[in-house]
Amino acid sequence: MAPRFKNRYLVIFIAALIGLFLLDIISSFLVGHSSSDLSSTKTTDAYRNKNVRLFAATPFFGRPIDNSWLSKCSEYCKLVDNSESADAVMYHIPDYRFLSTNELKSNQIAVIWSLESPIYQHLSRELRGRINWTMTYRRDSDVWFPYGVIRKRDKPIQIDYDKIWRDKKRMVVWLVSNCGHANGRLILGRALQKSGLELDIFGACGQHKTPNDCDGVKKQSDQCVAELFMPYMFALSFENSLCKDYITEKFFEVLQKRYAIPIVMRRKDYEHIAAPPNSFIAVDDYKNIDELISDIKTIASNKFTYLKYHRWRESYEIQSDYFHIDDTGFCALCKKLMRQRFSRKHYDDVAAWWNSNEICEIPQDGFVNEFLSKSGMVVPQVR
């Protein structure tokens, strides 16, 4: 190769190195000095010990949090009883009264977490500038804590479809105990009953008592609930709020353990979380309530048609034990803290992030009212 070509390549190589060096400097400057109305961020390169210590400043709906909650996490991730030694201090939004974060050390991370929607858990603005990270079911949280995760299987598995079909003796079940509703779900459920759908409602809001006292949110994953659902072809999976990413065990548990077809309110909410194709029925796919009920009955009357809604089981798996899902929740928080280089931001106004009007449907009952109006029904008042 002629000398002038060698020199040309050498010059290009040196210029590329200089460009990469300048780009790294500019990127570091931007990360360290960016800010918005909601948060300010800087990057720390401080070395972190491999052991990570978490302190739960609040319980979980009155229940203490202990190391059993971290059983699927790294052995280096532990809960401690003393906030002084903690790398991160966690505050459960529904359990806090006043969060005293003034005593936190400069190297500690203040984390608020919740699995509830903002409709029922409003966040106080007293936390301006005090919170570093958020840990919720929302995908834009600093640490993602979903109720369930849907994953594609490495290879398809065999499903006993004949058993699924044999077990199905009844039409639709609904287990519901929170009778207060912002989004009109109880109105819609009772309208389906009134319009001729064979729907058995269990729990505090229904006509049927659950066997073995297996009602309630804290028992949703119990085997008794799976047994209750087993004879039913379909299950209402109406959430208590229509909010961004708010899909709970009411959907994931039905898919994973109860072998019923979930009936949900809006298709877009479940396509957003990449629910398996043909795994659910959405109310808003239908023009009115009669068309919806007619299709449910048609699906239930034909074995081949019904089992099409279970074919996804061959290729997808669901994880719904939300305190023990890989790389989410507490385990993801520990991994984030283990990094030698991580984002140490703070929210200038975390309440604005949590309570934003863009997060939840306003008004909450707008969807149900519109659907029933299209069905020619007068929207009743729930007693």
C-alpha positions in Angstrom: 0.0 0.0 0.0 1.3 3.4 -0.9 2.5 5.6 2.1 -0.1 8.3 1.4 -2.9 5.8 1.8 -1.4 4.5 5.1 -1.2 8.1 6.4 -4.8 8.7 5.3 -6.1 5.7 7.3 -4.0 6.8 10.3 -5.5 10.3 10.2 -9.0 8.8 10.0 -8.4 6.5 12.9 -7.0 9.3 15.1 -9.9 11.5 14.2 -12.4 8.8 15.1 -10.8 8.3 18.6 -10.9 12.0 19.3 -14.6 12.1 18.2 -15.5 9.3 20.5 -13.7 11.0 23.4 -15.5 14.3 22.9 -18.9 12.4 22.6 -18.3 10.7 25.9 -17.5 14.1 27.6 -20.6 15.7 26.1 -22.9 12.8 27.1 -21.6 12.8 30.7 -22.2 16.6 30.9 -25.8 16.3 29.6 -26.6 13.4 32.0 -25.2 15.2 35.0 -27.0 18.5 34.3 -30.4 17.4 32.8 -33.6 18.4 34.6 -37.3 18.7 34.1 -40.4 19.8 36.0 -40.6 16.3 37.5 -37.0 15.2 38.2 -33.4 16.1 38.2 -30.7 13.6 37.5 -27.0 13.2 38.1 -24.8 10.1 37.6 -22.6 8.8 40.4 -19.6 6.7 39.8 -19.0 5.9 43.4 -18.0 2.3 44.1 -20.9 0.3 45.6 -20.3 -2.7 47.9 -21.6 -5.9 46.5 -23.9 -6.4 49.5 -27.2 -4.3 49.2 -29.2 -3.4 52.3 -32.8 -2.4 52.0 -34.9 -0.8 54.8 -38.7 -0.9 54.8 -39.8 2.3 56.4 -43.4 1.3 56.2 -45.3 -2.1 56.2 -47.3 -3.5 53.3 -51.0 -2.8 54.1 -50.1 -3.2 57.8 -48.1 -6.4 57.2 -44.4 -6.4 58.1 -41.9 -6.9 55.3 -39.1 -9.5 55.9 -36.4 -11.3 54.0 -38.7 -14.0 52.8 -39.9 -11.3 50.3 -36.4 -11.4 48.8 -36.1 -15.2 48.6 -35.7 -15.1 44.8 -33.2 -12.2 44.8 -29.4 -12.3 45.0 -28.0 -13.7 48.2 -26.3 -10.3 48.6 -29.6 -8.5 48.8 -31.0 -8.2 52.4 -33.5 -6.3 54.4 -32.1 -4.7 57.5 -33.8 -3.4 60.7 -31.8 -0.2 61.0 -32.2 2.6 58.4 -28.8 3.9 59.3 -27.0 1.0 57.5 -29.4 0.9 54.5 -28.5 1.7 50.9 -32.1 2.4 50.1 -35.1 3.3 52.2 -38.5 2.1 50.9 -41.9 3.8 51.5 -45.1 2.0 50.6 -47.5 4.8 49.4 -50.7 3.3 50.9 -49.1 2.9 54.3 -47.4 6.2 54.8 -48.8 9.0 56.8 -45.9 11.4 56.8 -42.6 10.4 55.2 -39.7 11.7 57.2 -36.9 11.7 54.7 -34.9 14.5 56.2 -32.7 12.0 58.2 -31.5 10.2 55.1 -27.8 10.2 54.4 -26.5 11.7 51.2 -25.6 8.3 49.9 -29.0 6.7 50.6 -31.7 6.3 48.0 -35.3 7.1 48.9 -37.8 4.9 47.1 -41.6 5.1 47.0 -43.4 2.1 45.8 -47.0 1.0 45.3 -49.0 -1.6 43.4 -52.2 0.5 43.6 -53.6 3.0 41.1 -53.5 6.8 41.7 -57.3 6.8 41.7 -57.3 5.3 45.2 -53.8 6.3 46.4 -53.2 10.0 45.9 -49.7 11.1 46.7 -49.0 14.2 48.8 -47.0 17.1 47.4 -45.0 17.3 50.6 -42.5 15.0 49.0 -41.1 17.6 46.6 -37.4 17.0 46.1 -37.2 14.1 48.6 -37.7 11.0 46.5 -35.0 9.5 44.3 -36.7 6.5 42.7 -40.1 5.1 42.0 -41.0 1.4 42.1 -44.5 0.7 40.7 -46.4 -1.4 38.0 -46.0 1.6 35.6 -43.4 0.9 32.9 -41.9 4.4 33.2 -41.0 3.7 36.9 -37.3 3.7 37.9 -37.9 0.1 39.0 -40.6 -1.9 37.3 -42.9 -3.9 39.7 -45.6 -5.5 37.6 -48.4 -7.9 38.7 -47.4 -10.3 36.0 -45.0 -10.9 33.1 -45.7 -12.6 29.8 -42.8 -14.4 28.1 -42.5 -16.4 24.9 -41.4 -19.9 25.6 -38.1 -21.2 24.2 -40.0 -24.0 22.6 -43.7 -25.0 22.5 -45.1 -27.4 25.1 -48.0 -29.8 24.9 -51.4 -28.8 26.4 -54.1 -31.2 27.4 -56.9 -29.4 25.6 -59.4 -32.3 26.2 -59.0 -31.8 30.0 -59.6 -28.1 29.7 -62.8 -28.7 27.8 -64.0 -31.5 30.1 -63.6 -29.3 33.2 -65.8 -26.6 31.9 -69.4 -26.9 33.1 -70.5 -23.3 33.7 -70.3 -20.0 31.9 -68.9 -16.9 33.6 -67.5 -16.2 37.1 -66.5 -13.0 38.9 -64.8 -12.8 42.2 -65.1 -9.2 43.5 -65.0 -7.7 47.0 -64.2 -4.1 46.4 -67.7 -2.8 45.8 -66.6 0.9 45.7 -65.9 1.6 42.0 -64.8 4.7 40.1 -64.9 3.1 36.7 -68.4 1.5 36.8 -67.3 -2.1 36.7 -70.0 -3.3 39.1 -72.6 -1.5 37.0 -71.3 -3.3 33.9 -71.2 -6.7 35.6 -74.8 -6.4 36.8 -75.9 -5.1 33.4 -74.5 -8.3 31.8 -76.4 -10.4 34.3 -79.6 -8.5 33.6 -79.2 -8.9 29.9 -79.1 -12.7 30.1 -75.4 -13.7 30.7 -75.0 -16.6 33.0 -72.7 -14.9 35.5 -72.0 -16.0 39.0 -70.6 -13.3 41.2 -68.7 -14.3 44.3 -67.4 -12.2 47.2 -68.7 -9.2 49.1 -70.3 -7.7 46.0 -72.1 -10.8 44.8 -74.8 -13.3 45.6 -72.5 -16.3 46.3 -70.2 -16.9 49.2 -66.7 -18.2 48.4 -65.9 -21.6 49.8 -63.2 -21.9 52.5 -63.2 -18.1 53.0 -60.8 -17.7 50.0 -62.1 -14.3 49.1 -60.0 -11.1 49.1 -57.1 -9.6 47.3 -54.5 -11.2 49.6 -55.9 -14.7 48.8 -56.2 -14.2 45.0 -53.3 -16.6 44.4 -54.6 -19.3 46.7 -55.4 -22.7 45.3 -59.0 -22.4 46.6 -59.6 -19.6 44.1 -58.2 -21.7 41.2 -60.6 -24.5 42.2 -63.5 -22.0 42.4 -62.7 -20.8 38.8 -62.0 -24.2 37.3 -65.5 -25.2 36.1 -66.1 -21.8 34.5 -65.4 -21.1 30.8 -64.9 -17.3 31.3 -64.0 -14.9 34.1 -64.6 -11.2 34.4 -61.3 -9.5 34.8 -62.5 -5.9 35.3 -59.9 -3.7 37.1 -61.1 -1.2 39.7 -59.4 1.6 37.7 -58.7 2.5 34.1 -55.1 3.7 34.4 -51.9 3.4 32.4 -50.3 -0.1 32.9 -52.7 -1.0 35.7 -53.2 -4.7 34.9 -53.4 -6.8 38.1 -53.7 -10.4 39.2 -57.3 -10.3 38.1 -55.9 -10.8 34.6 -52.6 -12.6 35.1 -53.9 -15.2 37.6 -56.8 -16.1 35.3 -54.4 -16.7 32.5 -51.8 -18.6 34.4 -53.7 -20.8 36.9 -57.4 -20.7 36.3 -57.8 -21.9 32.7 -60.6 -19.5 32.0 -60.9 -16.9 29.3 -60.6 -13.4 30.8 -63.2 -10.8 29.8 -61.7 -7.3 30.0 -63.0 -3.8 29.4 -60.7 -2.3 26.7 -58.5 -4.2 24.2 -55.8 -1.5 24.0 -54.8 -1.9 27.7 -53.9 -5.5 27.2 -52.3 -5.2 23.8 -50.1 -2.5 25.4 -48.7 -5.2 27.7 -48.3 -7.7 24.8 -50.9 -10.1 26.0 -50.9 -13.3 23.9 -53.0 -13.3 20.8 -56.5 -14.8 21.3 -56.1 -15.0 25.0 -58.9 -12.7 26.1 -62.2 -11.1 25.1 -62.6 -7.3 25.2 -65.9 -5.5 25.8 -65.0 -2.6 23.5 -64.7 -5.0 20.5 -68.5 -5.1 20.4 -71.1 -2.6 19.4 -73.4 -3.3 22.3 -74.1 -5.6 25.2 -76.3 -8.0 23.3 -73.6 -8.6 20.6 -71.1 -9.2 23.4 -73.3 -11.8 25.1 -74.1 -13.5 21.8 -70.5 -14.0 21.0 -69.6 -15.3 24.4 -72.4 -17.9 24.0 -71.2 -18.8 20.5 -67.6 -19.4 21.7 -68.8 -21.5 24.7 -71.0 -23.7 22.5 -68.2 -25.0 20.3 -65.2 -27.0 21.5 -62.9 -26.0 18.7 -63.8 -22.3 18.9 -63.4 -22.2 22.7 -60.1 -23.9 22.7 -58.7 -21.4 20.2 -58.5 -19.0 23.2 -56.2 -21.5 25.0 -53.8 -22.2 22.1 -51.4 -19.5 23.3 -50.5 -21.7 26.2 -48.2 -23.7 23.9 -46.0 -20.8 23.1 -46.3 -18.3 26.1 -45.8 -18.6 29.8 -47.2 -16.3 32.5 -45.5 -15.3 35.8 -48.0 -13.9 38.2 -46.4 -14.3 41.6 -45.6 -10.7 41.6 -43.3 -10.6 44.6 -41.0 -13.2 43.0 -40.9 -12.4 39.3 -37.3 -12.4 37.9 -35.7 -9.0 37.4 -38.6 -6.9 38.7 -39.6 -5.4 42.0 -37.3 -5.8 45.0 -34.8 -8.0 43.0 -34.6 -5.4 40.3 -34.1 -2.7 42.9 -31.2 -4.6 44.4 -29.6 -5.1 41.0 -29.9 -1.4 40.3 -28.2 -0.6 43.6 -25.4 -3.1 42.8 -24.2 -1.1 39.8 -21.1 0.9 40.2 -22.5 3.5 37.9 -26.2 4.3 38.3 -28.6 7.2 38.0 -29.0 9.1 41.2 -31.8 11.5 40.4 -34.4 13.1 42.5 -38.0 14.0 41.7 -38.6 17.7 42.0 -42.3 16.8 42.3 -43.0 13.1 42.4 -46.7 13.7 43.1 -47.0 15.3 39.7 -45.5 12.2 38.2 -47.9 9.9 40.1 -51.1 11.9 40.1 -50.9 13.2 36.5 -54.2 13.5 34.7 -52.7 11.7 31.7 -52.2 8.5 33.7 -55.9 7.6 34.4 -59.0 7.9 32.3 -61.1 10.9 33.3 -64.0 10.4 34.0 -63.3 6.8 35.1 -66.8 5.6 34.4 -66.9 7.2 30.9 -66.2 3.9 29.1 -69.0 1.9 30.9 -71.5 4.7 30.6 -70.9 5.1 26.8 -71.0 1.3 26.2 -74.3 0.9 28.1 -75.8 3.9 26.3 -74.9 2.4 23.0 -76.7 -0.7 24.2 -79.9 1.4 24.8 -79.6 0.9 28.6 -80.2 3.5 31.3 -77.1 3.5 33.5 -78.2 2.3 36.9 -76.9 3.4 40.3 -75.1 0.8 42.3 -76.4 0.4 45.9 
